[in-house]
Amino acid sequence: MSLQRFLQDWAIPAIIGLAVAIGLLLMFPHLRGQSDKTVGIPDFHGPASYARAVNLAAPAVVNVFSKRAVRQHPLATHPLFRHLFDNLSQLQRERMHSNLGSGVIVDSAGYILTNYHVISDANEIAVQLRDGRAAQAELIGSEPDFDLAVLKIDLPNLTAITVGEPDRAQVGDVVLAIGNPFGVGQTVTQGIVSATGRDVSSAGIGSLLQNFLQTDAAVNPGNSGGALVDAQGQLLGINTSVLDQSGSAGGISFAIPANIALKIMQDIIEFGRVVPGWLGIEAQALSPRLARSFNLASTNGVIITTVYNQGPAQQAGLKPGDVITHINSDPINDGKHGVAAMAVLKPGDVVTITYVRNGTIQQTQATVSESPKSGSRR
């Protein structure tokens, strides 16, 4: 076969075909590798490393060390032995109990969020940064019912963590827990969000909050008050407790959503206490029977049972029997979602309330106020 014949019959068509294929791949990059994929199964790719997220978040996570004085012996207050202990010096009668935990710098001015139980009754609180610097911390305030405390340190060039969007966290999202477990130093563990909007009051974890993020990332003693961050290194929550009913956490831990924690911090800084938002209503979750009686297609929402006189809800035109389905854009699927939605509101906030009345979806706006010490009902 002559060279000319070979070029005409084989080489030139092959070169043209290859050029066309390359052009198609350049124009339609999604076609690359299609033959290697299983039909019907999405192609998910996660990062091979979360080092970037850790490098962004870890400088804002601190070790918290607290000390408190405790009685040396339980018999110290017993009538038969009190005189013996009274003759001892103050240092002999008392000893210092140390506690360790973690905290998160949320403001470059030096404000730190941690758990209340980390610093409870502390006489001294010290903070150590990831870069080795240390400082005495001032307790700005605390809220035991939410297990949160606000500390402040005076150091230059502090790195504050970037806050994410815990409301958008979904089951299956990758999360990282950063803290100081067992006092070994800053440690990172990885897991997923295993549940959202979790109410753990039935598990004996006392808190007014009913909207925890649940994760299977390893959280151990010393992690309390540390950061739960997403795969981009943004703060999702403050690690606060583990489910421990048999001496083992079983891979279940809970974090206070960052938006709620920050609202509580702002209240403590501004008012010295938590100022919860108040709409002036009492409500209950919809049961299937109640939903049918109100001709509702689902049990999503809460039904108003009481409206307080001169309260925000009454001024907005709401009445007993109305079913609230959304506050702003947040769906109120049940009572705990309503509590969670109110937890991030403060007096003066204007909210849009979506409700159902006589089978018709309506909207109104209400100005949130602070709950009065006493009030009358309608």
C-alpha atoms as one frame of an Amber mdcrd trajectory, in Angstrom:
protein
   0.000   0.000   0.000   1.379   3.344  -1.020   1.961   6.076   1.509  -0.553
   8.314  -0.279  -3.212   5.600  -0.173  -2.535   4.988   3.572  -2.882   8.662
   4.391  -6.138   8.962   2.460  -7.775   5.802   3.818  -6.570   5.711   7.435
  -4.382   8.438   8.799  -6.336  11.517   7.724  -9.757  10.187   8.913  -8.199
   9.114  12.202  -6.675  12.540  12.769  -9.981  14.250  11.918 -11.884  11.937
  14.301  -9.421  12.588  17.105  -9.664  16.340  16.583 -13.468  16.191  16.678
 -13.378  14.136  19.899 -10.992  16.580  21.569 -13.171  19.479  20.477 -16.289
  17.842  21.960 -14.541  17.176  25.265 -13.367  20.770  25.449 -16.835  22.095
  24.631 -18.672  19.640  26.909 -16.378  18.795  29.855 -19.189  16.934  31.646
 -18.840  14.166  29.048 -15.421  13.214  30.400 -15.402   9.921  32.236 -19.081
   9.187  31.647 -18.338   5.616  30.664 -16.717   4.910  34.016 -19.741   5.965
  36.077 -22.513   3.730  37.231 -25.758   4.772  35.610 -28.139   6.489  38.032
 -25.592   7.049  40.814 -24.543  10.700  41.367 -20.837  11.439  41.265 -20.005
  12.911  44.694 -16.520  14.168  45.407 -15.414  15.366  48.842 -12.095  16.945
  49.713  -9.228  14.545  50.322  -8.126  16.721  53.228  -9.793  19.127  55.655
  -6.506  20.833  56.516  -7.645  24.135  55.003 -10.786  24.160  57.181  -8.707
  23.352  60.269  -6.162  26.068  59.475  -8.966  28.615  59.204 -10.838  27.624
  62.371  -8.219  26.271  64.781  -6.523  29.612  65.648  -9.858  30.777  67.098
 -10.262  27.738  69.370  -8.676  28.107  72.809  -7.993  25.968  75.848  -9.836
  27.106  78.975  -8.468  26.329  82.437 -10.454  27.184  85.545  -9.864  26.759
  89.260 -12.252  26.873  92.171 -11.804  26.395  95.890 -13.504  23.347  97.423
 -13.764  22.041 100.942 -11.042  19.531 101.720 -13.223  17.036 103.541 -17.002
  16.390 103.714 -16.805  16.203 107.540 -15.621  19.805 107.688 -19.168  21.002
 108.380 -20.127  18.155 110.739 -20.858  19.460 114.285 -18.575  16.865 115.927
 -15.574  17.681 113.740 -16.082  21.321 112.824 -13.826  22.612 115.608 -10.951
  20.481 114.327 -11.209  21.930 110.831 -11.770  25.460 112.120  -8.337  25.335
 113.728  -6.706  24.612 110.372  -5.433  27.378 108.156  -7.444  28.551 105.157
  -5.086  26.749 102.786  -5.403  23.545 104.802  -9.175  23.735 104.881  -9.548
  24.374 101.193  -7.959  23.010  98.064  -8.126  24.131  94.473 -10.126  22.040
  92.038  -9.032  22.412  88.420 -11.269  22.074  85.414 -10.426  22.154  81.744
 -12.396  22.802  78.622 -12.357  24.720  75.383 -13.642  27.988  74.018 -14.084
  29.840  70.741 -12.972  33.387  69.936 -15.984  34.869  68.179 -14.892  38.504
  68.169 -11.426  39.949  67.564 -12.044  42.263  70.545 -11.410  39.203  72.706
 -14.869  37.766  73.390 -14.905  33.999  73.841 -17.838  31.596  74.014 -17.577
  28.499  76.193 -19.845  26.267  78.265 -21.105  27.398  81.647 -20.154  24.072
  83.217 -16.525  24.647  82.178 -16.175  27.764  84.351 -18.922  27.213  86.946
 -17.976  28.700  90.373 -14.444  29.375  89.149 -12.146  31.651  91.144  -9.637
  31.878  88.296 -10.015  31.408  84.552  -7.067  31.240  82.178  -7.045  30.871
  78.413  -4.309  29.500  76.181  -4.274  30.183  72.448  -3.131  27.840  69.729
  -0.027  29.977  69.162   1.046  29.417  72.776   0.027  32.785  74.210  -1.900
  32.762  77.478  -3.989  35.273  79.413  -6.270  35.583  82.405  -9.895  35.734
  81.299 -12.660  37.961  82.626 -16.071  36.372  83.048 -18.490  38.767  81.336
 -21.561  36.714  82.157 -23.194  33.330  81.865 -26.503  31.619  81.243 -26.735
  28.246  83.028 -30.072  27.365  81.399 -28.340  27.375  78.005 -24.977  26.150
  79.386 -23.149  29.133  77.899 -20.663  31.639  79.280 -18.918  34.671  77.799
 -15.261  35.360  78.580 -12.994  38.203  77.497  -9.237  38.358  77.123  -6.974
  41.305  76.380  -4.454  40.212  73.752  -3.525  41.749  70.399  -3.983  40.191
  66.975  -6.701  37.731  67.886  -8.253  35.558  65.191 -12.048  35.348  65.374
 -13.770  32.368  63.817 -16.017  32.805  60.778 -19.619  31.939  61.604 -21.477
  29.593  59.272 -25.174  28.874  58.808 -26.287  26.162  61.245 -29.882  26.543
  60.059 -28.784  25.095  56.718 -26.892  22.151  58.190 -28.175  18.850  56.877
 -27.868  15.278  58.090 -24.807  13.854  56.385 -22.807  17.101  56.258 -19.160
  16.653  57.242 -18.225  18.418  60.482 -15.061  18.822  62.553 -14.919  19.098
  66.359 -11.980  21.167  67.620 -11.099  21.317  71.297  -8.816  20.183  74.112
  -9.873  16.620  75.033  -8.387  15.277  78.274  -6.043  18.271  78.338  -3.726
  16.758  75.720  -3.808  19.922  73.604  -5.796  21.068  70.633  -7.253  18.109
  68.755  -9.483  17.758  65.711 -11.990  14.949  65.185 -14.196  14.408  62.149
 -17.709  13.106  61.634 -21.061  14.045  60.177 -24.183  15.832  61.326 -26.309
  12.911  62.471 -29.439  14.926  63.374 -30.664  18.522  63.537 -33.219  20.229
  65.768 -32.632  17.626  68.451 -34.500  17.890  71.770 -32.418  16.112  74.412
 -34.399  17.004  77.531 -35.641  13.390  77.748 -32.001  12.253  77.952 -31.481
  14.233  81.146 -29.475  17.048  79.555 -30.962  20.081  81.220 -31.338  23.052
  78.923 -33.979  25.439  77.705 -32.635  24.810  74.230 -34.512  22.249  72.136
 -32.653  22.652  68.893 -29.264  20.954  69.251 -27.072  19.840  66.383 -26.194
  16.176  66.823 -22.930  14.749  65.528 -20.907  11.551  65.654 -17.569  13.405
  65.716 -15.644  12.233  68.786 -16.219  14.633  71.683 -14.523  13.856  74.996
 -14.019  15.573  78.361 -12.235  18.830  77.634 -13.974  19.328  74.285 -16.822
  21.173  76.018 -17.052  24.749  74.775 -15.056  23.979  71.643 -16.019  24.522
  68.039 -18.077  22.371  65.720 -17.203  23.593  62.227 -18.237  22.690  58.704
 -15.957  21.500  55.898 -15.099  25.145  55.098 -13.968  25.869  58.659 -17.036
  27.947  59.557 -18.558  27.741  63.029 -21.770  25.713  63.218 -22.032  25.231
  66.958 -20.503  25.113  70.436 -19.882  21.541  71.571 -21.624  21.114  74.878
 -22.453  17.540  75.885 -22.427  13.865  75.034 -25.116  11.249  75.439 -23.688
   9.125  78.235 -26.103   6.654  79.771 -23.821   3.656  80.271 -20.324   5.027
  80.645 -19.902   5.369  76.882 -20.926   8.275  74.682 -21.704   5.885  71.837
 -20.665   8.372  69.196 -23.444  10.855  69.953 -22.707  14.429  70.987 -24.541
  17.725  70.846 -23.692  21.307  69.932 -25.542  24.571  70.532 -26.196  26.178
  67.121 -23.868  29.137  66.569 -26.627  31.633  65.771 -28.356  30.930  69.087
 -25.075  31.041  71.023 -24.164  34.402  69.479 -27.563  35.878  70.287 -27.163
  34.807  73.906 -23.659  36.305  73.971 -24.921  39.622  72.606 -27.658  39.710
  75.260 -25.147  39.025  78.040 -22.787  41.730  76.798 -25.528  44.316  76.297
 -27.977  43.535  79.124 -26.041  41.268  81.485 -28.640  38.554  80.973 -30.532
  36.731  78.257 -33.485  38.694  76.926 -35.711  36.243  75.068 -38.004  37.401
  72.325 -41.730  37.247  73.094 -44.734  37.206  70.790 -47.378  37.105  73.494
 -48.919  33.749  72.637 -49.185  30.235  73.946 -49.333  27.454  71.405 -49.305
  23.698  71.089 -48.182  21.271  68.431 -50.761  19.995  65.976 -51.881  16.421
  66.480 -53.402  14.536  63.522 -56.806  14.903  65.169 -56.427  18.672  65.563
 -55.200  18.967  61.982 -58.289  17.172  60.701 -60.590  19.337  62.794 -59.060
  22.462  61.244 -59.119  20.924  57.731 -55.339  21.034  57.472 -53.452  18.751
  55.132 -50.557  18.136  57.547 -49.521  18.521  61.180 -46.832  21.066  60.360
 -47.330  24.155  62.482 -48.461  25.141  65.959 -51.959  26.177  66.929 -52.373
  29.320  69.019 -54.273  28.552  72.225 -53.837  31.887  74.017 -53.160  35.460
  72.919 -51.970  37.939  75.570 -53.639  41.337  75.771 -51.566  44.127  74.205
 -48.917  41.629  73.201 -47.184  41.627  69.807 -49.391  38.842  68.457 -52.641
  40.602  69.367 -51.410  43.853  67.851 -50.534  41.915  64.687 -54.093  40.558
  64.471 -53.462  36.954  65.463 -56.234  35.036  67.258 -56.629  31.771  69.147
 -57.157  28.980  66.634 -54.714  30.411  64.072 -52.053  27.916  63.012 -48.547
  29.392  62.668 -46.539  27.650  59.960 -43.574  30.004  59.518 -41.734  32.749
  61.425 -39.887  34.702  58.765 -38.742  31.960  56.399 -38.260  29.348  59.140
 -40.835  26.544  59.062 -42.460  25.904  62.428 -43.080  22.181  62.172 -43.712
  21.719  65.883 -43.295  23.379  69.257 -39.537  22.941  69.552 -38.995  24.614
  66.188 -41.035  27.548  67.484 -38.835  27.794  70.579 -35.735  27.646  68.384
 -37.037  30.378  66.084 -37.763  32.665  69.037 -34.378  31.949  70.637 -32.552
  34.039  68.032 -34.984  36.961  68.124 -34.627  39.989  70.341 -36.985  42.772
  71.401 -37.512  45.210  68.570 -37.101  42.654  65.785 -39.892  42.711  63.205
 -40.904  39.242  62.027 -43.200  38.025  59.296 -45.616  35.379  60.551 -47.299
  32.999  58.136 -50.454  31.407  59.521 -53.570  29.549  58.492 -57.031  30.840
  59.438 -60.197  29.122  58.256 -58.225  27.224  55.633 -56.651  30.371  54.169
 -52.921  31.081  54.301 -52.249  34.616  55.529 -49.292  36.728  56.628 -48.806
  39.463  59.177 -45.920  41.291  60.787 -45.239  41.526  64.515 -42.682  43.472
  66.530 -41.044  41.191  69.066 -40.993  42.442  72.647 -39.573  41.308  75.971
 -41.768  39.085  78.104 -43.423  41.106  80.892 -43.194  39.913  84.471 -46.962
  39.530  84.486 -49.640  39.892  81.887 -53.302  39.333  81.226 -54.699  36.933
  78.699 -57.487  37.224  76.236
